[in-house]
Amino acid sequence: MKKDLNEIAKYENAISKKYGKEAIQHPRAEWNDEKEKDYQAQIKDLYQKEVEQREKSEKIEVDGVLISKKLFSKDADRTCSVCNVYSFDLRDDVYMTKFSCCFRCYIQWVESREDRWISGWRPGKD
């Protein structure tokens, strides 16, 4: 198919009148080294965000069950130091943070003995 240059020029003029001269100019017409560096920095940031998102959506196997990696935080241990049970219960968060044990162990071993617990006492393994 042969292009009719007059018809192309007619379309360009119509587009130019409706949307302005920027709509018909070549994309690289106003491109320079500074814009290129900015573009490369944006690409790197976008890639870094994609990598972080991919890492968050990774799954980790815990006792034969795949769990999303984003549910784990590196500084929080969700395993009770007394009964060694891994807890998903939100109620346990307070007790894990303050006493390093789950709610059940708090009720059984810590409640009304908080001073003793804080000073280092722990129940025997049996």
C-alpha positions as a Markdown table, in Angstrom:
| # | Residue | x | y | z |
|---|---|---|---|---|
| 1 | Met | 0.0 | 0.0 | 0.0 |
| 2 | Lys | 1.5 | 3.3 | -1.1 |
| 3 | Lys | 1.3 | 6.2 | 1.4 |
| 4 | Asp | -0.2 | 9.4 | 0.2 |
| 5 | Leu | 2.0 | 12.2 | 1.7 |
| 6 | Asn | -0.7 | 14.8 | 1.2 |
| 7 | Glu | -3.2 | 12.8 | 3.1 |
| 8 | Ile | -0.7 | 12.3 | 6.0 |
| 9 | Ala | 0.0 | 16.0 | 6.0 |
| 10 | Lys | -3.7 | 16.7 | 6.2 |
| 11 | Tyr | -4.0 | 14.4 | 9.2 |
| 12 | Glu | -1.0 | 16.0 | 10.9 |
| 13 | Asn | -2.5 | 19.5 | 10.4 |
| 14 | Ala | -5.8 | 18.4 | 11.8 |
| 15 | Ile | -4.2 | 16.8 | 14.9 |
| 16 | Ser | -1.9 | 19.9 | 15.3 |
| 17 | Lys | -4.9 | 22.2 | 15.3 |
| 18 | Lys | -6.9 | 20.1 | 17.8 |
| 19 | Tyr | -4.1 | 19.0 | 20.2 |
| 20 | Gly | -1.2 | 21.3 | 19.6 |
| 21 | Lys | 2.3 | 21.0 | 17.9 |
| 22 | Glu | 3.6 | 18.6 | 20.6 |
| 23 | Ala | 1.1 | 16.0 | 19.4 |
| 24 | Ile | 2.8 | 15.6 | 16.0 |
| 25 | Gln | 6.4 | 16.1 | 16.8 |
| 26 | His | 8.9 | 13.2 | 17.1 |
| 27 | Pro | 9.1 | 11.9 | 20.7 |
| 28 | Arg | 12.9 | 12.4 | 20.7 |
| 29 | Ala | 12.7 | 16.0 | 19.5 |
| 30 | Glu | 13.2 | 17.5 | 23.0 |
| 31 | Trp | 15.0 | 14.6 | 24.5 |
| 32 | Asn | 18.4 | 15.4 | 26.1 |
| 33 | Asp | 21.0 | 13.8 | 28.4 |
| 34 | Glu | 19.4 | 15.1 | 31.6 |
| 35 | Lys | 16.0 | 13.6 | 30.6 |
| 36 | Glu | 17.8 | 10.4 | 29.8 |
| 37 | Lys | 19.4 | 10.2 | 33.2 |
| 38 | Asp | 16.1 | 11.0 | 34.9 |
| 39 | Tyr | 14.4 | 8.3 | 32.9 |
| 40 | Gln | 17.1 | 5.7 | 33.8 |
| 41 | Ala | 16.7 | 6.6 | 37.5 |
| 42 | Gln | 12.9 | 6.1 | 37.2 |
| 43 | Ile | 13.5 | 2.7 | 35.6 |
| 44 | Lys | 15.8 | 1.7 | 38.5 |
| 45 | Asp | 13.3 | 2.8 | 41.1 |
| 46 | Leu | 10.5 | 0.9 | 39.3 |
| 47 | Tyr | 12.7 | -2.3 | 39.1 |
| 48 | Gln | 13.5 | -2.0 | 42.8 |
| 49 | Lys | 9.8 | -1.7 | 43.7 |
| 50 | Glu | 9.1 | -4.8 | 41.6 |
| 51 | Val | 11.8 | -6.8 | 43.3 |
| 52 | Glu | 10.5 | -5.7 | 46.8 |
| 53 | Gln | 6.9 | -6.7 | 45.7 |
| 54 | Arg | 8.1 | -10.0 | 44.4 |
| 55 | Glu | 9.9 | -10.7 | 47.7 |
| 56 | Lys | 6.8 | -9.8 | 49.7 |
| 57 | Ser | 4.7 | -12.2 | 47.7 |
| 58 | Glu | 7.1 | -15.1 | 48.2 |
| 59 | Lys | 6.0 | -18.2 | 50.1 |
| 60 | Ile | 7.9 | -19.8 | 52.9 |
| 61 | Glu | 7.4 | -23.4 | 54.0 |
| 62 | Val | 6.7 | -23.7 | 57.8 |
| 63 | Asp | 6.0 | -27.2 | 59.0 |
| 64 | Gly | 4.8 | -28.3 | 55.6 |
| 65 | Val | 2.5 | -25.3 | 55.1 |
| 66 | Leu | 3.3 | -22.5 | 52.6 |
| 67 | Ile | 2.9 | -19.1 | 54.3 |
| 68 | Ser | 3.4 | -15.7 | 52.7 |
| 69 | Lys | 6.7 | -14.2 | 53.5 |
| 70 | Lys | 5.1 | -10.8 | 54.2 |
| 71 | Leu | 3.5 | -12.3 | 57.3 |
| 72 | Phe | 6.9 | -12.7 | 58.8 |
| 73 | Ser | 8.9 | -9.9 | 60.2 |
| 74 | Lys | 12.5 | -10.4 | 60.8 |
| 75 | Asp | 12.4 | -8.8 | 64.3 |
| 76 | Ala | 9.3 | -10.6 | 65.6 |
| 77 | Asp | 9.3 | -14.2 | 66.7 |
| 78 | Arg | 5.9 | -15.7 | 66.8 |
| 79 | Thr | 6.9 | -18.9 | 68.6 |
| 80 | Cys | 6.0 | -19.1 | 72.3 |
| 81 | Ser | 9.2 | -19.6 | 74.3 |
| 82 | Val | 7.4 | -21.8 | 76.8 |
| 83 | Cys | 5.2 | -24.2 | 74.8 |
| 84 | Asn | 7.0 | -23.8 | 71.4 |
| 85 | Val | 3.7 | -23.3 | 69.5 |
| 86 | Tyr | 3.7 | -20.9 | 66.5 |
| 87 | Ser | 0.9 | -18.4 | 67.0 |
| 88 | Phe | -1.3 | -16.7 | 64.3 |
| 89 | Asp | -3.6 | -15.2 | 67.0 |
| 90 | Leu | -3.6 | -11.4 | 67.2 |
| 91 | Arg | -4.4 | -11.6 | 70.9 |
| 92 | Asp | -1.0 | -13.3 | 71.4 |
| 93 | Asp | 0.9 | -10.2 | 70.0 |
| 94 | Val | 0.8 | -8.3 | 73.3 |
| 95 | Tyr | 1.9 | -11.2 | 75.3 |
| 96 | Met | 4.7 | -12.2 | 72.8 |
| 97 | Thr | 6.0 | -8.7 | 72.9 |
| 98 | Lys | 5.9 | -8.2 | 76.7 |
| 99 | Phe | 6.4 | -11.7 | 78.1 |
| 100 | Ser | 7.7 | -13.8 | 75.1 |
| 101 | Cys | 4.9 | -16.2 | 75.6 |
| 102 | Cys | 1.4 | -16.9 | 74.1 |
| 103 | Phe | -1.8 | -16.0 | 75.8 |
| 104 | Arg | -2.4 | -19.5 | 77.0 |
| 105 | Cys | 1.0 | -19.7 | 78.7 |
| 106 | Tyr | 0.5 | -16.2 | 80.1 |
| 107 | Ile | -2.7 | -17.4 | 81.8 |
| 108 | Gln | -1.1 | -20.6 | 83.1 |
| 109 | Trp | 2.4 | -19.3 | 84.1 |
| 110 | Val | 2.7 | -15.5 | 84.2 |
| 111 | Glu | -0.6 | -14.1 | 85.5 |
| 112 | Ser | -0.3 | -12.9 | 89.1 |
| 113 | Arg | 3.5 | -13.9 | 88.9 |
| 114 | Glu | 4.6 | -11.1 | 86.6 |
| 115 | Asp | 7.4 | -9.9 | 88.8 |
| 116 | Arg | 8.8 | -13.4 | 89.1 |
| 117 | Trp | 8.5 | -13.9 | 85.3 |
| 118 | Ile | 10.2 | -10.6 | 84.5 |
| 119 | Ser | 13.1 | -11.5 | 86.9 |
| 120 | Gly | 13.8 | -14.5 | 84.7 |
| 121 | Trp | 11.8 | -17.5 | 86.2 |
| 122 | Arg | 10.5 | -20.0 | 83.6 |
| 123 | Pro | 8.6 | -23.2 | 84.1 |
| 124 | Gly | 10.5 | -26.5 | 83.8 |
| 125 | Lys | 10.4 | -28.3 | 80.5 |
| 126 | Asp | 8.3 | -31.1 | 81.9 |
